[in-house]
Amino acid sequence: TYMGMCDYVLAMDCVSARWFVYGRMRPCGKTGGSCLESVTVFVDGEVLELQRGWLVNRHGKKIVPKNRKGKEIVVKGNTQDFTLLFDGAMLTLTATIDTRETTPGTFEHD
């Protein structure tokens, strides 16, 4: 078992490589286990890191969603916006990759 820090691809866009999700594992416990330390999301050149304790890192600036329970937080980027919602137990991240108008007034998202 490797007990160092490792980054793993958790999910990715295999078609156009527009987004990736990486998980950073670190050694923990007394029996040689590993713990997920952070999840980093890359979308169209924008980066957002979700850390333990419901913290979010954006360009070195900490966002604390747990202080805004039940309220959406929009993190604006140059090319991509992220929406965060903390419900008290779970942090949800939403990013709309593509929006297309299929018929006037009707939109489809990826």
C-alpha positions in Angstrom: 0.0 0.0 0.0 1.2 3.5 -0.9 0.9 5.9 2.0 1.8 9.1 0.2 -0.5 11.8 -1.2 -2.1 11.0 -4.5 -4.5 12.6 -7.0 -7.0 10.5 -8.8 -9.3 11.3 -11.7 -12.8 10.7 -10.2 -14.8 11.8 -13.4 -14.0 13.5 -16.7 -15.5 14.5 -20.0 -14.2 11.8 -22.3 -15.8 13.4 -25.4 -14.5 17.0 -25.5 -12.2 17.1 -22.3 -14.0 20.3 -21.1 -14.3 19.2 -17.4 -12.4 17.0 -14.9 -12.9 16.1 -11.3 -9.9 15.0 -9.2 -9.8 13.6 -5.7 -6.7 14.1 -3.5 -6.1 11.3 -1.1 -3.8 11.4 1.9 -2.6 8.9 4.4 -4.7 8.6 7.5 -5.5 6.2 10.3 -3.2 3.8 12.1 -3.8 0.8 9.8 -2.5 2.3 6.5 -5.7 3.7 5.2 -6.3 6.7 2.9 -8.7 9.6 3.3 -10.2 11.9 0.7 -8.7 15.3 1.5 -10.2 17.5 -1.3 -12.0 17.4 -4.6 -10.9 19.7 -7.4 -13.3 20.6 -10.3 -11.9 21.9 -13.5 -14.4 23.3 -16.1 -13.4 25.2 -19.2 -10.3 26.6 -17.5 -12.0 27.5 -14.2 -10.9 25.7 -11.0 -12.8 25.2 -7.7 -11.5 23.1 -4.8 -13.9 21.5 -2.3 -12.1 20.8 1.0 -12.9 18.9 4.1 -15.1 20.8 6.6 -17.3 22.2 3.8 -14.7 24.7 2.7 -14.3 25.9 -0.8 -11.0 27.3 -2.3 -11.2 29.7 -5.3 -7.8 31.2 -6.3 -6.6 31.0 -2.6 -9.7 32.7 -1.3 -11.8 30.6 1.2 -15.5 30.4 0.8 -17.4 29.0 3.8 -20.8 27.6 2.6 -21.6 26.2 6.1 -22.1 29.8 7.3 -24.8 30.2 4.7 -27.0 27.1 5.2 -29.8 26.8 2.6 -28.6 29.7 0.5 -27.2 29.5 -3.0 -23.7 30.9 -3.5 -22.7 31.8 -7.0 -19.0 31.8 -7.7 -18.4 33.8 -10.8 -15.6 32.9 -13.2 -14.3 34.3 -16.5 -15.7 31.5 -18.5 -17.7 29.4 -16.0 -19.9 30.1 -13.0 -20.4 27.6 -10.2 -23.4 27.4 -7.8 -22.9 26.0 -4.3 -25.6 25.0 -1.9 -25.0 23.6 1.6 -28.0 22.0 3.3 -26.4 21.3 6.6 -25.1 17.9 5.7 -24.1 18.0 2.0 -22.5 20.5 -0.2 -23.8 20.5 -3.8 -21.9 22.0 -6.7 -23.6 22.8 -9.9 -22.0 24.0 -13.2 -23.8 24.3 -16.5 -21.5 23.3 -19.2 -23.5 24.1 -22.3 -26.8 25.9 -22.9 -28.6 25.6 -26.2 -31.9 27.1 -27.2 -33.8 24.1 -28.8 -36.9 26.1 -29.6 -37.6 29.8 -28.8 -37.8 30.1 -25.0 -36.7 26.4 -24.3 -33.2 25.7 -23.3 -31.3 22.4 -23.0 -28.2 22.0 -20.7 -25.3 19.6 -20.5 
